[in-house]
Amino acid sequence: MAARAPFSIGDISVAPGTSQSVTLPVSILPDHTPVGLAVQVHHGKRPGPTMCVSAAVHGDEVIGVEIVRRLLRAPQLKSLRGTLLVVPVVNSYGFLSRSRYLPDRRDLNRCFPGHPSGSLGSRLAHIFLQEVVLRCDFGIDLHSAAIHRTNLPQVRVSPSDKVTAAMALDFGAPVVLTSPLRDGSLRAVAAKNGTPILLYEAGEGLRFDEMAVRAGVAGILRVMRGRDMLPAKGIAKAKSAPHICTSSTWLRAPAGGLLRTFRAEGETVAEGDVLATVSDPFGDVEADLIAPTAGILIGRAILPVVNEGDAVFHLAQLSPRANADTVEDLAEQLESDPLFDEDEII
C-alpha cells in the first residue's frame, strides 16, 4: 500500500505518523505584537477522515482549552487513522483579555464566513474557516455558558443532519439538543459548505468544571472511535443513552431581588415544580419561579442577584422515554474511567 501524502498547512508539511504545531498569521496588534492562529496537526500513518476540534471561539470559554490540552495527551492518538486538526484558542484576542468578544466587541461566532479584507473578526473567521474547518470531513466545536451561568454537558445538533446526530450519540453527553443554525455562525456556514460541526456546551465561562472537562475529552475520543479514526481499545462507550431534546426555553426571573434556587442543572422537573424563589432584601415579598412544563434543566444562572426578566433556568423538553439516571451514569463512568487517572491528567 502506498504511503500517505504529507498534510500541508500554511508553509508547513506534516509527514504521515507525525504531529506538528503550525501558526497561521492573522494580524498585528497596535504595539506590533503578531497574532496567529495556532493549529496542531496530527497526521496518522494510515488513511482516514480529517477532523477538526476547536475551542475558545468565545475567548472567555476556557473549558474547551483544557479539554484540548488533555485530548492532545491521550495515548490513543498514537493509533490515529486519518488527520486531526486541533485549534485550542481560536479567539486569542478575547482569550487574553478574558472576554467573550473581539476588541471591536464583535462576536466571532457571528462573523462567518468572513472575508480576507473585512473587519478583524471577519478576517479571523475567514482564515479559520478556509485553512482549518473546510479542509475537514467533520468537526467538534467546544463551548461553555457565558460568565455567571453554567451548562450541563450537552451536545447540539443541526436539524435533519444525520451526521451530527450520529456523532452526538457516539459522544455520550447527557443531553442531545436540536438547535437551529444561526446566521453567521461557524456551524451554519460549515454545514452549508459540507462540513458538519457538532457543538459541545458545558460548564461556565472563565471557570473549569472537572466533570465537564472529562465528559468533553471522553466524548471526542468516542466520536473518533465511531468514525473509525481510533481503535476501540481503551475508549468505553457511554453507559446510558442521552436525553434527546428537540426544544428548550429560558425561564426568567418573575421579579428583581435575591435569587434562591432549589434545583440544579441535570435535574429533571415536573410541571408546576417550584424551581427558585426571588425575594426583596427585606424578605417581605417573594415570587416563585414555576416550571411551566416537565423537562430537564440544562443550564442555570449562578449569581444570586437578579433583575426582573433575567434568564434563570434553561429548560429542555424530554422525550417520553427519557432516562432520569443519565447524568448520574455519566458522573459514575467518568470517575471510574482509567482514561482519567489523576497521574495521567495533571
N, C-alpha and C positions, 0 to 999 in steps of 0.2 A: 504494500500500500504506500502511495506517495506521501511524503511528509507534508504537513500543513504549511501553508504560506505564512510568513510573518504578518502580524497585525500592525498596520501603520496608523499613527495618530499624531497630529502636528508634524514635527520633523523627526519623530522617533519611530523606530521599527522594533517591535517586540517579537522575539523568536518564540516558536512553539515550546511549551513546557517551562516558560519563564514568566516573571512578573516585573513590571517597571512602573515607576511614577512619572507622570508627564504633567507639565504645567502649560496650559494654553493661555497666551497673553489676552487680557481683557481690556485693561485701561491703566492709566497712571493717576495716582492721587494728586491733589493740589500741591503737596510737598515733594512731588516727584517720586514717590514710592510706587513701584509697579504692583499691579494687582493681576492675578492669574486664576484660572480655573484648574485646580489640582485634580487629576484623574489617575487612579491606579488601575493598570491593565493586568489582568491575569489571563494569559493566552495558553489554553490547555494543549497538550500534545495531540490529543485525539479530537476529531471534529465533533461539533455540536452547535447548539444555538448560541447567539450572542445576547447577553442580558446586561442591563444596567441597574445599579442601585444608587439612589441619590438621597441626600439629606440636607437639611438647612436651606431649602428654598426660601423659607422664612427664617431669618437669622437668629431668632430667639428660640427656635425649636431644636434644642440641643440634644434631646434624647436620641434622635436619628444619628447624630455624630458618634455617640457612644455605641450604638448598635453596629455602625460601620466598623468602628475600631475593633470590636470583638469578632465581627464576621471575618475580618482580614486575618485574624489569628486562628481561625478554625482549621484544625488539621485536615478536615475533609477536602479543602481546596487543593490539596496536593494531588487529588484524583480527578481534577476538573476536566470535563469534556466540554469543548466549546470555549467561549470567551466571556469573561466577566469584566465589566467596566464599572468602577466604583468612584463616586464623587462624594466625599464626606461633607464638604461645605460648598454648596452652590452659591449662596449669597454671602460672600466674605464680608461685604460692607456691613450688613446687618449683624452678622456673627460677631464681628469685632466691637461693634457699638451696642451689642445686646438688644438689638431692635428687630422687630418683625420685618421692617421695611428697608428700602434702599435710601441713600442720602437725600434723594428728592422726594421722599415719602411715598413713592410708588410701591405697590405690592408686586413683586416679581412674578407671582403666580397669576397675574392678570396681564402680563406683558408678552405672552407668547402669541404668534411665532417669532416676534421680534424682527429687527432689521439691522443690518450692519452699520447703517449711518443714522440710526434713530437715537432716542434717549439712552441714558446709561442702562436702564432696565431693559430696554429693547435690544441693545447690543449684547448684553449678557445673556438674555433669553435666546437670541439668535445663535450665539456660539455654543451654548449648552445643547440646544436642540439639534443643530446641524452636526456638531462634532462628536456628540455622545449619543443622544436619545435615538435619533433616526437611523443610527447605524446598528441598532439593536432589534432583535425579534420581539422583545417584550422587556418590561422593567418593573421595578418597585420603587415608589417614592415615599419617603419616611417623613411623617409629620407628628406634631403633638397639638394639644389645645393651646390657645393663646394664654398669656400670663393671667394669673388669678382664676384660671379654670383648669380642670383636669378631665381627661378622657379615659374611659375603659378601653383596653386594647381591642381594636376593631379594624376591619378592612372594608374599603369602599370600592364598589364595582360599578362599571358603566351599565346602564340599562341595555338589555339584549346582547351583551358582549359575552359570548361563550368562553372566550379565552380567559378573561379576568375572573369569570365565575369559577372556572376550573382551578385557577391559581388560588382563589380565595379559599376553596375547600381544602386544597393542599396546605395552605398557610396555617390553618388551625386556630385562628383568633376566636375569642368567644362570640363575636358578632360579625356578621356579614351584612352590610347595609348598602342597598341600591341607592346611588347618589347621582343626580343628574349632572351632566357635563356643563361646565360654566365657560362662557366666552372668555378667551384669553388665558385659560388655564393650561398647564402642561398636559394634563390628562386629555383635554378636549382636542388640542392641536396634535398631540402624538397619535391619538386614535384616528383622527382624520387622515393622517399620513401612514397608517398601517402599523403603528407600534402601540399595542395595548399596555397601559400602565395601571398597576394595582397600587392603591393608596393605603398606607398603614397609618392609623391615628392612635396615639397612646400617650398618656401622661400629661404633664403640664409644661408650659413654656418656662425656660431658664431653670429647670429642675430635672434631676434624674429620678427615675422610678424603677426599682430593680425588676419587678415583675414585667413592666412594660418593655424594658430592655431585653430581658431574657426571651419574652414572647416574640419580639421582633427578630432576634437572631435565629431562634428555632424556626420561625415561620419562613424566613428567607431560605434557610437550608432545606426545608420541606418542599418549597416551590422548586428549588433547583433539582431536588431528587425527583419530583413529579415531572419535570421537563427533561429528565434523563441527562442532566448535567453533572450529577453526583451519584455515586453508588448508594444503595440503601443502608449499608452497614453504618451504624452509629447515629442514624437520623431516625428517631422514633416518630411514627405517625401520631397525630393528635388523639388524645384519649377519648374525646367525645365530639360529636358533630356540633357545629356552631349554630347559634340562633340566626335564622335568615330573616332579615327585616327589610321590608320594602318601602317604609316611610318612617319619618321621625318629625318631632316638633319640639321647639323650646318652650318650656313653661316659665312664665315670667312672674316676678315679684308682684303681689297684689297691692303692696303699699311700700313706702320707704321706711327704713328703720334698721333694726338689728335682726339678722337672719339666724335662726336656729334650725339646722337641718336634721331630720330624723332618718334619712335614708342615704345610702352611698352608691357610687357608680357600681354597676354589676348586679344590683338587686332588682328582682322582678317585683312589680307592684300591681295592685288591682284597682279597678275603677273606684274612686271615692276614698282611696287611702290618703291620709294626711302626710305630706312629704316634708313640709317645713312650716315654720311659723315666723312671721315678721312682727316685731313689737316696737313701739316707740320707746325712747330711752327711759321713760318713767314706768313703763310696763302697764300703762292704763289701757292701751288699745292694742289688740292683737288681730292679725289677719292670717288665716291658714292658706297654704298652697295645697290644692287638692289635685290628685291625679284624675284627669278627665277620662282616661281610658286605661286599660291594662297594658303593660309593656315592660321593657327593661330600661333601666337608667344607664345611658351610655356616656354621659358627661354631666358635670355639675360645676357650679361656681365655688370658689374657695373662700373669698372674702366674706366676712360676717356682716358687713355694712352694705346695704343695697338701696338703690333708688327705685321708686315705683316703675315697673316695666323692665327692670334688669332681668336678663336671662339667668335662671337659677338651675334648672334641671333640663337635660336633653333626654327626651323620652322617645324610644323607638318601639314601634308596634311589633309584637311577636307573632310568629307563625303558630297555628293551632297545635303543632306537635313539638313546641319548644321544650327543651330540657333545662330545668332550673338549676342543674348541677354543673353546667358548662364552665362557669367561672371558677368554681371550686376545683373542678377537674384540672383546669389549666394550672392553677397555683400548685396543686399536688404534683403534677407531672414536671413542672419546671424545678421544683425543689429537689426532686429525685433524679433528674436527668444528669447523667455523668458528663454531658457536654458542659455543664455549668459548675464543675468542680472549682472551688474558690482559688486553688493554686494555679489553675489554668486561666482564669478570667482576670484576676487583678494584675 
